[in-house]
């Protein structure tokens, strides 16, 4: 949650510089920052923050759940990628990590994209 709060002002500036409705109002990042503070106050940078804060919980749940499911499926159906539980000095299997992470990322999109859309519209 701290990363969301810390990054929200820059994200607001980015959205305003990219949005067709507001991009012609600013000449750059610094001008956008100054104009928002002057016209709307510093708290305007946090418009739309509720959506990512609320959406972060289900998004992380999807990522961890799908990553865990991918690892269990690989243990069951792909023996060559199976982790050896008794090997203390084992190195990470990067193919396994890539597959599980990719699968989790696909699931994350199902939550992340709608949350981002709502956030951008609120800014």
C-alpha positions as CSV (number, residue, x, y, z in Angstrom):
1,X,0.0,0.0,0.0
2,X,2.9,2.4,0.6
3,X,4.1,2.0,-2.9
4,X,0.6,3.0,-4.2
5,X,0.5,6.1,-2.0
6,X,4.0,7.1,-2.9
7,X,3.6,6.6,-6.6
8,X,0.1,8.2,-6.9
9,X,1.2,11.8,-7.5
10,X,3.4,10.7,-10.4
11,X,0.7,8.5,-11.7
12,X,-1.8,11.3,-11.6
13,X,0.7,13.5,-13.6
14,X,1.2,10.7,-16.1
15,X,-2.5,10.2,-16.6
16,X,-3.1,14.0,-17.1
17,X,-0.4,14.3,-19.6
18,X,-1.7,11.3,-21.6
19,X,-5.4,12.0,-21.3
20,X,-7.0,13.6,-24.5
21,X,-9.1,15.9,-22.3
22,X,-6.2,17.3,-20.3
23,X,-2.9,16.8,-22.2
24,X,-3.1,20.2,-23.9
25,X,-3.3,22.0,-20.6
26,X,0.3,21.2,-19.6
27,X,3.7,21.7,-21.3
28,X,5.4,19.0,-19.2
29,X,5.7,17.2,-16.0
30,X,6.9,20.2,-13.9
31,X,4.2,22.5,-15.4
32,X,1.6,19.9,-14.7
33,X,2.7,19.5,-11.1
34,X,2.8,23.3,-10.5
35,X,-0.6,23.8,-12.1
36,X,-2.3,21.0,-10.2
37,X,-1.0,22.3,-6.9
38,X,-1.9,25.9,-7.7
39,X,-5.4,25.2,-9.1
40,X,-6.6,22.2,-7.1
41,X,-4.2,21.8,-4.2
42,X,-1.8,19.0,-3.3
43,X,-4.5,16.5,-2.4
44,X,-5.6,16.5,-6.0
45,X,-2.7,14.2,-6.7
46,X,-4.6,11.5,-4.7
47,X,-7.8,11.6,-6.6
48,X,-8.6,8.1,-7.7
49,X,-6.4,6.4,-5.0
50,X,-9.3,4.4,-3.5
51,X,-9.6,2.2,-6.5
52,X,-6.0,0.9,-6.5
53,X,-5.9,0.6,-2.7
54,X,-9.1,-1.6,-2.7
55,X,-8.1,-3.4,-5.9
56,X,-4.6,-4.3,-4.5
57,X,-6.0,-6.9,-2.1
58,X,-7.8,-9.1,-4.7
59,X,-5.0,-8.6,-7.2
60,X,-2.4,-9.9,-4.8
61,X,-4.7,-12.8,-3.8
62,X,-5.0,-13.8,-7.5
63,X,-1.3,-13.6,-8.0
64,X,-0.4,-15.7,-5.0
65,X,-3.2,-18.2,-5.7
66,X,-2.4,-18.7,-9.3
67,X,1.3,-18.9,-8.6
68,X,0.7,-21.6,-6.1
69,X,-1.7,-23.5,-8.4
70,X,0.8,-23.4,-11.2
71,X,3.5,-24.8,-8.9
72,X,1.2,-27.6,-7.8
73,X,0.2,-28.5,-11.4
74,X,3.9,-28.6,-12.4
75,X,4.7,-30.9,-9.5
76,X,1.9,-33.2,-10.6
77,X,2.2,-33.2,-14.4
78,X,5.7,-32.1,-15.3
79,X,8.1,-34.3,-13.4
80,X,11.2,-32.7,-14.9
81,X,10.3,-29.4,-13.3
82,X,9.4,-30.9,-9.9
83,X,11.2,-29.3,-7.0
84,X,13.3,-31.6,-4.8
85,X,12.2,-30.9,-1.2
86,X,15.2,-32.6,0.4
87,X,18.0,-30.8,-1.5
88,X,19.1,-27.9,0.8
89,X,21.6,-26.6,-1.7
90,X,19.3,-26.6,-4.7
91,X,19.3,-23.7,-7.2
92,X,16.1,-22.2,-8.3
93,X,14.5,-23.7,-11.4
94,X,14.2,-20.6,-13.6
95,X,11.9,-22.3,-16.1
96,X,9.5,-23.3,-13.3
97,X,9.6,-19.7,-11.9
98,X,9.0,-18.3,-15.4
99,X,6.0,-20.5,-16.1
100,X,4.4,-19.9,-12.6
101,X,5.1,-16.2,-12.8
102,X,3.6,-15.9,-16.3
103,X,0.5,-17.8,-15.3
104,X,0.1,-15.5,-12.2
105,X,0.6,-12.4,-14.4
106,X,-2.2,-13.5,-16.7
107,X,-4.5,-13.8,-13.8
108,X,-3.4,-10.5,-12.4
109,X,-4.6,-8.8,-15.5
110,X,-8.2,-9.8,-14.8
111,X,-8.1,-7.6,-11.7
112,X,-5.5,-5.0,-12.6
113,X,-7.0,-3.7,-15.8
114,X,-10.4,-2.8,-14.5
115,X,-8.9,-1.2,-11.4
116,X,-6.6,0.9,-13.5
117,X,-9.4,1.9,-15.8
118,X,-11.5,3.1,-12.8
119,X,-8.5,4.9,-11.4
120,X,-7.7,6.8,-14.6
121,X,-11.3,7.9,-15.1
122,X,-11.4,9.3,-11.5
123,X,-8.2,11.3,-12.0
